[in-house]
Amino acid sequence: MEKQLFFTNNVQTHHKKEDVLLYEPHWQLGILDNERERMKRLERILGVESSRSEQDLIMQLQQRQRNAIQEALDHGVVTAWVGPSAAEELAFMEIAETMTNLDQLRLRVVSGPLQLRERAAELFRALEKQESYSSSEWQELVPRFSKVEKGFIMERAELFKPIAREETYFDAELLAILSFQSGPMPQAKLVAEAYAKRPDLPVPFYLQRLKALVANNTIHLTTEGLLLNDRFESTNERSLQ
């Protein structure tokens, strides 16, 4: 019996539901050894109100997902699908280090995102014709999860080569988008452009970074949208003349 393992819940596959495993721990938002502290970190980064009961539900869900993966490895082959994403690569790295019966674990690396709903069946059948990495092959390729730096946002540099970044590192990308605007830019449009360039980071992360940039007076929130603060001040000066 073979199971298909995915690390994002947005994938639409032609495989039967009972043959599909899901595990999405969001390690790209920061690795911490203490699960409770990791849940609190996720809440802060995503701007979610802290809730111990919600933390418990997420931790229990992820443990059930891990248990299902291990059970599948104990009874047959598991093929893990990994796209060009720090989130997916880190999740595979964790599974590869913490599970047993790894000779049953295959790795299928794909060059693009799998979230193509309109042609999912066609896409998957084409990808399945490509060779996957056997256990001995991927073990030469995949570094140890425990060696990854903790407490940082993880950016994908190359295949299975994550780079640790501070949360503020990504502010420059938001400011760069704003710098090309001649006037206020709607927040939703700005976030959409940032997310399109770097979909590994969820939309709420960008919203929280914008909130921080407004709070420290780097950008200004007007009724029409967001504006770099120096341009807002220049506009005010012209209006006063």
N, C-alpha and C positions, 0 to 999 in steps of 0.2 A: 504494500500500500504506500502510495506517495502523497505527501502533503505539500502545498505551496505556501511559503511564508512571505508575508509582505510587511513592510515597516511604515506604511501609510494607509490610512483608512479610506483614502479617496480613490483607490484603484478599483476599476470595474473589470472583472475577469470572466472568461467563459467557464472557469472551473466551478464545480458544484460547491455550494456553501460549506458542506461538511468536509471538503478537501482543502479548505483555505484557513490558514492561521494568520493572526494579526498581532503585531507587537509594536507599539508606538510610544516609547518612553521619553521622547523629546530631549535626549542627551545633548543636542546641539545648544540648548539653552543653559547648560551648566551641569557638570558632573559633581555630585557630592556623595560621600559614603553614607551619611545619615539620611534615610529616606524622608523623615519628617521635615528636616531642614531643607531638603530638596523641594518638597511640596511647597514650603513657605517661599522659597526662592522663585518658583514658577508663578505663584500668586502675585508676588511683587512685580516681577518682570512683565506679566501680562495684565497687570492692573485689576486683578480679581480680588474681591473682598475675602479675607482670610476666613476659612471655615474648616475646623478640625474634622467634621463629619464628611465634607467633600474630599478632604485629603485622604481619609480612611477609605472612601469608595474607590478613589483612583488607585491607591496602593493595593487594595484587594483585587481590583480588575487586572492590574499589571502582573500581580502574582499568579492569578489564574491563567493569564496569557503565557507566562513563563512555564507554568506547569503543563499546559497543553502542548507547548513546543517540546518539552522534555519527554512527555508521553509519546508523542509522535516519533521522536528519535529512537525511543525504546522499541517501537513496533514496525518501523519502516524508514523509508527515505524521506528527507525533508529538503526541498529545494528553496533556498532563500533568494529572493529577487532584490537587487540593490541598484538603485539609480544614482545619478551624480548628485548626491546629497549628503551633507555631514550627518544629518539626522539618521538616515538609513544606514550609512556606513558604520556609525558609532553603535547603533543598535545591533548590527551583525557582529561587530567586534565584541560586544558584551556577551552575546549568545555563544560565540566561538570560544570564549574563555571560561564561561561558567557552566556550560552544559556538559553532559557525558554522552557516550556513543557518537562521537563526532565523525566517525567514519561513515555515518549515515547522512551527514549534512553536506549538501551541495550548494554551490554559490553560482548564481547567474547575474553577471554584471551587465547592465544595460546603459546605453550611452545617453538616453534621453528620459524625460519624465514618463511615467506610466499612466498618468491621469488623462487619458484620451478616450473619454466615454463614447464618443460617436463612432469609434472604430476599434473598440477594445478587443473583441474576439479576433479580428483580423490581425491586430498588432501582436497579441500574445501567441497566436499560432505561428507567426513568422519568427518571433523571438525564440520560441521553443525549439526551432530547428537548429539553433546555434548551440555549440558545445558549452556546457557548464563546467565550472571548476570542481574537481574532485576534492576530497578532504585533504589529501597530501599536497595538492596544488595550491589551494587557498591558504593553507597554513604557512606556506612560504611567502605569501603576499600580504597577509593581514597581521598588523602589529598587535601587541597585547593591549587590551582595553585598560587594564590597571595602570599602564604607563602614561595615559592621557592626562594632561593637566586638569586640575579640578577647580571649579568655581569660576569658570570663564565661559563666554559665548564661544562656540567652536565654529570656525569657518573652514570650508573644504578648500584645500589648495590643489591637491592632486588625489588620485585614487588612494583611499585609506591613509591620507596624510592631512589630518586636521590641524588647524592653527588656532591657538588660544587668543581671544580678543576681549578687551574690555567692552562693556556695553556702550560706552561713549564713542567707541571707534566708528560705529555706523552712523553717527550724527553727521559726519562729513558728507555722506552720500545724500542725506536728506537736504542738507544745505546746498549741495551742488545742484540739485534739481531746482530748488528755489531760486538759485542765482541766475538761471536762464529765463526767469519770468519777469516780464515788464511790469506786472501788477500783482495783486493778491491772488494766491492759488488756493482753490478749495482743498480742504484737508483730505477729503476722500480721493481726489485726483492725485495728490502728492503721495499718499500711502499706496495707491494702486501702482504708480510708477516705480516706487521703491520695491514693492513686493514682486513686481514683474521681473525686476533685475536680480532679486535675491529671494526666491520663494522658500528657502530653507528656514527663514525667520517668519513667524506668524504675524498677521496683521496687527493684533494687539500689542506686539513688541514695538512696532513703529509708532503706534498711537502713544504709547508711554514715552518714547523718546521725544516725540513732538511736544508732549506735555512738559517734559523736563526742559526743553529748549525755550519754550514760552516762559516757564518759571524763572529761568536764569537770564531772561531778557535778550536772548540771541535772536529769536524771531518774535514777531508780534502777531497777535490774533485780531483781525478786524472782522467786521460784519460780512465782508466779502471773501475772507479766507486768510491765508497765512502769508506773511511778508517778512523778508529779512529786516532786522531792526534798523540797520543803517539806512535802508531805503524808506522805511516808515518815517524815520526822523527827517529825512530829506523832503518827503512829501509834505510833512507838517510844516516845515520851514517855508516851503513854497506857498502853502495855503495862507500863511500868516503875512506874506509880503504884499 
